[in-house]
Amino acid sequence: MGMVAPAHGEGNLASRPERLPDTEINGVDLTLSEHEYHLETGKYYRWRIVSDGSDEFAVKAPELFRNSWIDQVVIDDLEVKPMGLYSVEFDDEGTIDIWFVPIRPGRYEFWVDGYEDRGMSGDFIVD
């Protein structure tokens, strides 16, 4: 019978996330501040989405979320620990932080629902 060495990891995967540039939703001009992010599998990230509150906006990234470990979603200093995530929605001005680790390489689209044809979309490219 063969011997197997115990698994050993250095550090805490879920500490000190890399903060991505904020995605700012401008509802007056119908624009996003960011359209592309380059990520690595196994790295911890914090994605901040900011809405100006000029309309209700739902930001969707279902394939990214399906292929990531979601640690938490923070809204107004309140933490949610979801088992899964499909989208986040703004009914007013505000900020939502999503803390996650991508686990599968690929190209994953994100968009503002109903406005993707107006350029309110982008991609996460995970290597």
Backbone as CSV, one residue per row, in Angstrom:
resi,resn,N_x,N_y,N_z,CA_x,CA_y,CA_z,C_x,C_y,C_z
1,MET,0.850,-1.164,0.000,0.000,0.000,0.000,0.900,1.233,0.000
2,GLY,0.642,2.190,-0.893,1.470,3.394,-1.014,1.131,4.433,0.034
3,MET,2.124,5.203,0.344,1.946,6.293,1.305,1.642,7.582,0.549
4,VAL,0.767,8.369,1.087,0.413,9.652,0.494,0.786,10.741,1.483
5,ALA,1.511,11.734,0.993,1.907,12.850,1.858,0.702,13.745,2.117
6,PRO,0.597,14.288,3.313,-0.520,15.192,3.603,-0.412,16.470,2.777
7,ALA,-1.555,17.037,2.437,-1.580,18.300,1.694,-1.107,19.417,2.603
8,HIS,-0.389,20.356,2.018,0.128,21.472,2.801,0.002,22.744,1.970
9,GLY,-0.587,23.762,2.538,-0.732,25.040,1.836,-0.107,26.154,2.638
10,GLU,0.460,27.107,1.944,1.065,28.271,2.588,0.051,29.393,2.655
11,GLY,-0.161,29.942,3.820,-1.003,31.123,3.953,-2.483,30.830,3.879
12,ASN,-3.242,31.887,3.882,-4.701,31.827,3.858,-5.192,32.330,2.510
13,LEU,-5.838,31.458,1.750,-6.328,31.823,0.427,-7.268,33.020,0.477
14,ALA,-8.062,33.110,1.527,-9.088,34.155,1.603,-8.644,35.346,2.460
15,SER,-7.389,35.729,2.339,-6.944,36.935,3.039,-6.273,37.873,2.051
16,ARG,-6.444,39.144,2.277,-5.854,40.185,1.441,-6.166,40.002,-0.040
17,PRO,-7.388,40.210,-0.414,-7.743,40.058,-1.826,-7.113,41.151,-2.678
18,GLU,-6.899,40.829,-3.935,-6.488,41.852,-4.891,-7.732,42.653,-5.247
19,ARG,-7.642,43.949,-5.086,-8.796,44.801,-5.369,-8.785,45.183,-6.844
20,LEU,-9.837,44.789,-7.535,-9.981,45.125,-8.949,-10.409,46.581,-9.091
21,PRO,-10.121,47.203,-10.239,-10.648,48.553,-10.459,-12.177,48.538,-10.355
22,ASP,-12.732,49.560,-9.726,-14.189,49.644,-9.561,-14.892,49.657,-10.916
23,THR,-16.026,48.974,-10.984,-16.923,49.104,-12.132,-17.974,50.125,-11.737
24,GLU,-17.910,51.293,-12.354,-18.852,52.365,-12.048,-19.930,52.411,-13.123
25,ILE,-21.183,52.370,-12.679,-22.327,52.445,-13.589,-22.780,53.894,-13.654
26,ASN,-22.717,54.463,-14.853,-23.203,55.821,-15.075,-24.534,55.692,-15.801
27,GLY,-25.622,55.888,-15.075,-26.950,55.720,-15.645,-27.393,56.855,-16.539
28,VAL,-26.769,58.002,-16.414,-27.119,59.145,-17.267,-26.572,58.929,-18.671
29,ASP,-25.284,58.552,-18.759,-24.648,58.324,-20.061,-24.752,56.873,-20.524
30,LEU,-25.277,55.996,-19.658,-25.369,54.555,-19.928,-24.002,53.986,-20.302
31,THR,-23.043,54.153,-19.370,-21.695,53.649,-19.581,-21.206,52.903,-18.343
32,LEU,-20.214,52.062,-18.578,-19.474,51.398,-17.504,-18.039,51.907,-17.546
33,SER,-17.424,52.010,-16.388,-16.042,52.486,-16.332,-15.040,51.403,-16.729
34,GLU,-15.402,50.138,-16.594,-14.500,49.023,-16.912,-15.221,48.027,-17.809
35,HIS,-14.449,47.471,-18.759,-15.032,46.494,-19.683,-14.259,45.184,-19.748
36,GLU,-13.086,45.136,-19.108,-12.307,43.911,-19.169,-11.421,43.789,-17.938
37,TYR,-11.433,42.589,-17.374,-10.584,42.259,-16.233,-9.814,40.986,-16.564
38,HIS,-8.537,40.955,-16.203,-7.711,39.759,-16.367,-7.419,39.191,-14.982
39,LEU,-7.823,37.935,-14.765,-7.701,37.287,-13.464,-6.925,35.984,-13.600
40,GLU,-6.527,35.440,-12.449,-5.872,34.139,-12.396,-6.704,33.205,-11.524
41,THR,-6.760,31.945,-11.917,-7.448,30.974,-11.067,-6.707,30.879,-9.736
42,GLY,-7.473,30.671,-8.688,-6.891,30.473,-7.374,-6.481,31.733,-6.636
43,LYS,-6.670,32.904,-7.231,-6.354,34.158,-6.541,-7.636,34.770,-5.995
44,TYR,-7.505,35.457,-4.893,-8.643,36.065,-4.196,-8.814,37.502,-4.681
45,TYR,-10.042,37.858,-5.094,-10.325,39.177,-5.653,-11.492,39.851,-4.939
46,ARG,-11.462,41.168,-4.996,-12.579,41.987,-4.514,-13.013,42.874,-5.673
47,TRP,-14.264,42.677,-6.115,-14.832,43.450,-7.228,-15.869,44.402,-6.660
48,ARG,-15.612,45.686,-6.798,-16.549,46.706,-6.320,-17.339,47.249,-7.511
49,ILE,-18.672,47.252,-7.355,-19.577,47.803,-8.360,-20.272,48.990,-7.712
50,VAL,-20.249,50.126,-8.398,-20.810,51.363,-7.862,-21.859,51.879,-8.837
51,SER,-23.055,52.180,-8.333,-24.129,52.735,-9.163,-24.424,54.165,-8.742
52,ASP,-24.685,55.016,-9.739,-25.009,56.420,-9.446,-26.462,56.609,-9.004
53,GLY,-27.264,55.557,-9.090,-28.634,55.619,-8.596,-29.629,56.275,-9.522
54,SER,-29.229,56.545,-10.755,-30.146,57.222,-11.669,-31.245,56.302,-12.194
55,ASP,-31.089,54.989,-11.998,-32.097,54.017,-12.426,-31.824,52.716,-11.667
56,GLU,-32.706,51.744,-11.824,-32.461,50.417,-11.261,-31.599,49.641,-12.249
57,PHE,-30.539,49.021,-11.741,-29.626,48.276,-12.598,-29.313,46.928,-11.966
58,ALA,-29.405,45.864,-12.779,-29.002,44.525,-12.351,-27.729,44.159,-13.103
59,VAL,-26.673,43.863,-12.371,-25.410,43.441,-12.963,-25.355,41.922,-12.885
60,LYS,-25.201,41.295,-14.048,-25.209,39.837,-14.127,-23.852,39.324,-14.591
61,ALA,-23.426,38.236,-13.974,-22.196,37.536,-14.348,-22.339,36.067,-13.955
62,PRO,-23.385,35.395,-14.434,-23.701,34.050,-13.934,-22.611,33.010,-14.173
63,GLU,-21.947,33.049,-15.314,-20.915,32.044,-15.595,-19.673,32.274,-14.743
64,LEU,-19.304,33.532,-14.529,-18.183,33.814,-13.633,-18.504,33.318,-12.233
65,PHE,-19.686,33.654,-11.750,-20.066,33.250,-10.398,-20.168,31.732,-10.272
66,ARG,-20.643,31.071,-11.316,-20.771,29.612,-11.288,-19.398,28.940,-11.249
67,ASN,-18.398,29.612,-11.797,-17.053,29.053,-11.875,-16.093,29.701,-10.883
68,SER,-16.643,30.198,-9.787,-15.850,30.834,-8.733,-16.373,30.409,-7.369
69,TRP,-15.507,30.502,-6.386,-15.932,30.379,-4.996,-16.251,31.787,-4.539
70,ILE,-17.489,32.023,-4.125,-17.925,33.336,-3.653,-17.781,33.342,-2.134
71,ASP,-16.889,34.178,-1.639,-16.675,34.270,-0.196,-17.779,35.083,0.453
72,GLN,-17.992,36.290,-0.071,-19.018,37.153,0.520,-19.411,38.254,-0.448
73,VAL,-20.579,38.822,-0.178,-21.076,40.013,-0.865,-21.336,41.028,0.237
74,VAL,-20.778,42.223,0.079,-20.918,43.255,1.102,-21.699,44.426,0.517
75,ILE,-22.800,44.778,1.196,-23.665,45.889,0.797,-23.846,46.773,2.022
76,ASP,-23.392,48.011,1.932,-23.506,48.952,3.057,-22.982,48.353,4.357
77,ASP,-21.799,47.771,4.314,-21.132,47.176,5.474,-21.884,45.990,6.077
78,LEU,-22.827,45.416,5.336,-23.528,44.201,5.755,-23.044,43.062,4.863
79,GLU,-22.626,41.959,5.465,-22.069,40.838,4.720,-23.110,39.752,4.479
80,VAL,-23.090,39.225,3.267,-23.916,38.081,2.898,-22.948,36.978,2.486
81,LYS,-23.160,35.771,2.985,-22.320,34.618,2.657,-23.139,33.661,1.790
82,PRO,-23.163,33.907,0.467,-24.037,33.111,-0.398,-23.443,31.754,-0.761
83,MET,-24.324,30.803,-1.049,-23.891,29.515,-1.583,-23.722,29.608,-3.093
84,GLY,-24.307,30.608,-3.692,-24.202,30.846,-5.121,-24.680,32.246,-5.422
85,LEU,-24.421,32.689,-6.639,-24.784,34.053,-7.010,-25.053,34.084,-8.503
86,TYR,-26.053,34.824,-8.917,-26.385,34.993,-10.327,-26.202,36.444,-10.745
87,SER,-26.688,37.359,-9.900,-26.586,38.784,-10.203,-26.734,39.587,-8.922
88,VAL,-26.425,40.868,-9.034,-26.681,41.818,-7.949,-27.463,42.973,-8.556
89,GLU,-28.349,43.574,-7.758,-29.209,44.629,-8.311,-29.187,45.863,-7.425
90,PHE,-29.130,47.001,-8.087,-29.195,48.299,-7.419,-30.574,48.890,-7.642
91,ASP,-31.253,49.242,-6.568,-32.514,49.969,-6.665,-32.290,51.455,-6.455
92,ASP,-31.089,51.804,-6.010,-30.747,53.186,-5.682,-29.229,53.317,-5.777
93,GLU,-28.728,54.492,-5.487,-27.287,54.722,-5.459,-26.652,53.811,-4.412
94,GLY,-25.480,53.281,-4.722,-24.826,52.442,-3.734,-23.617,51.713,-4.261
95,THR,-23.064,50.893,-3.379,-21.857,50.121,-3.666,-22.069,48.683,-3.213
96,ILE,-21.646,47.750,-4.057,-21.678,46.328,-3.722,-20.286,45.770,-3.976
97,ASP,-19.732,45.084,-2.977,-18.438,44.417,-3.113,-18.665,42.915,-3.168
98,ILE,-18.040,42.272,-4.151,-18.109,40.819,-4.283,-16.688,40.284,-4.102
99,TRP,-16.519,39.404,-3.131,-15.225,38.811,-2.807,-15.257,37.368,-3.320
100,PHE,-14.327,37.003,-4.201,-14.411,35.700,-4.853,-13.044,35.189,-5.293
101,VAL,-13.007,33.871,-5.581,-11.826,33.206,-6.121,-12.267,32.445,-7.366
102,PRO,-11.789,32.832,-8.562,-12.127,32.054,-9.759,-11.437,30.690,-9.703
103,ILE,-12.173,29.650,-10.048,-11.618,28.300,-9.952,-11.475,27.606,-11.304
104,ARG,-12.000,28.199,-12.359,-11.908,27.577,-13.677,-11.545,28.636,-14.721
105,PRO,-10.516,28.373,-15.549,-10.156,29.330,-16.595,-11.281,29.483,-17.617
106,GLY,-11.326,30.636,-18.242,-12.317,30.890,-19.282,-12.552,32.377,-19.457
107,ARG,-13.433,32.677,-20.381,-13.844,34.061,-20.638,-15.299,34.157,-20.207
108,TYR,-15.564,35.047,-19.247,-16.890,35.144,-18.648,-17.420,36.559,-18.801
109,GLU,-18.581,36.673,-19.399,-19.185,37.978,-19.650,-19.920,38.488,-18.414
110,PHE,-19.888,39.805,-18.235,-20.754,40.476,-17.263,-21.473,41.590,-18.004
111,TRP,-22.678,41.943,-17.526,-23.455,42.971,-18.204,-24.489,43.567,-17.268
112,VAL,-24.962,44.731,-17.666,-26.088,45.360,-16.976,-27.325,44.941,-17.748
113,ASP,-28.198,44.206,-17.091,-29.356,43.612,-17.754,-30.210,44.663,-18.455
114,GLY,-30.480,44.408,-19.732,-31.298,45.309,-20.534,-30.505,46.399,-21.229
115,TYR,-29.229,46.531,-20.887,-28.392,47.585,-21.465,-27.134,47.031,-22.132
116,GLU,-27.034,45.725,-22.240,-25.838,45.133,-22.818,-25.630,45.539,-24.277
117,ASP,-26.711,45.765,-25.034,-26.593,46.195,-26.427,-26.166,47.649,-26.550
118,ARG,-26.169,48.368,-25.435,-25.720,49.771,-25.425,-24.287,49.892,-24.910
119,GLY,-23.613,48.769,-24.813,-22.212,48.789,-24.398,-21.980,48.636,-22.914
120,MET,-23.026,48.334,-22.163,-22.861,48.162,-20.719,-22.593,46.691,-20.419
121,SER,-21.434,46.233,-20.910,-21.030,44.841,-20.728,-19.509,44.768,-20.744
122,GLY,-19.004,43.619,-20.358,-17.563,43.409,-20.356,-17.245,41.948,-20.135
123,ASP,-15.957,41.664,-19.972,-15.498,40.286,-19.828,-14.494,40.151,-18.696
124,PHE,-14.590,39.015,-18.016,-13.550,38.559,-17.114,-12.793,37.480,-17.871
125,ILE,-11.500,37.652,-18.036,-10.664,36.659,-18.692,-9.834,36.004,-17.595
126,VAL,-10.108,34.725,-17.360,-9.470,34.002,-16.262,-8.472,33.005,-16.840
127,ASP,-7.213,33.167,-16.472,-6.146,32.253,-16.920,-5.840,31.236,-15.846
